[in-house]
Structures are given as C-alpha cells and as structure tokens.
C-alpha cells in the first residue's frame, strides 16, 4: 500500500519488476520520476524475505523437499536438487500447483537461446518434476 497512490501488487514479481511497478505507480503523483531527465529517483530494498517449501520429485539427483526464498524460480530449485539424473530430462521439467500443471520448463532452450519460458516463480507447496518423457 503506497500512500496517496493505493495498493501496488508486487506479489511474485522479481525485484526489478517490483521496482518498475512501484515507480510507475509513484510516477502518477511524482512527475520527477518520469521522463528523459528525471530529478527524483526511486531505490527499492527488500527485507524480511519469507521462505517457501517446494517438493522436487522424479528423475533428479537429489529429490526431496527444499526451503527456498519466496522469489525462487524453477531453475533455482533444480540447481538445489542436483539437476536431472542420468535418466531424467532437461527438456521436460513440469511444475504442479494444487495438483494442476502450471508450467513446463526446458533447460536446453535456456542454455541454447536464453529462453526462460516456463521458468516461473515458485509458490509454497509447488512440486517440480523431471521425467524421462520427451528426452532428446
């Protein structure tokens, strides 16, 4: 809640995205934040970051439940779980939330092209899996 502006939704956003949203909202009442020659600046600091628990399952080197910061994404969790094992897939990482598929990531696409499609921000109780389906 920003005084004189109202609520600014930054839940699940990256720090840079949150900064951009807050700057846009404040720019409505502080014209010095906008334009080519701004004379007012915004600095955002994040504190009291909460932790979430996610389950990493399937064909991973170290499957289990992990505690991560609330801004962690699929690739962060895969790193902690040691990545896919020798029978797992780098191309078929699935994220489930409340038993529903909410995202699918492809690590090869990220490594080859920088494509982070599917590398979503995780939420508490999410489950990410690596299967051997779709192996290349």
Steps between C-alpha positions, in 0.01 A plus 500: 500500500652829388356816661316726253529229232333190639598135484776395260496126433857364501432147624711246311687771309874522464665787689554688172138443393378613845716813471352574158141457624560721804673765287210500256248539782700777672555670163129589505559744787876569470561623147874526570527119485408490131639641181840512338654722771348387830587700810343261751625147546370179650706247692340171607639278774353164585500371854334223699486263206282206589587141427297246308522125480486322166521133418738384231401158370565261216824429319723737699837447665369608841119494511339634817344802664702822491468833677554791261451877507155608384642643175666172392423359158503154344868518401601596857317196637648268235847618594440411866368158399818430302321517164355207308675166550627281215146387407333837560428760238628856469215564257197401703501670841142531621366716783182403681300725731202357686531183285467701175774549242588873503823504304751303299864602464766396251855544627651439153301793357635721777861388449485518119284809448453668840130414486366492856144407397362278772754613760226629727524635853416219739241514776480316829407131454579493127638176361750492213580177319741379237392197303665305223217579257600723214872428532714624216 
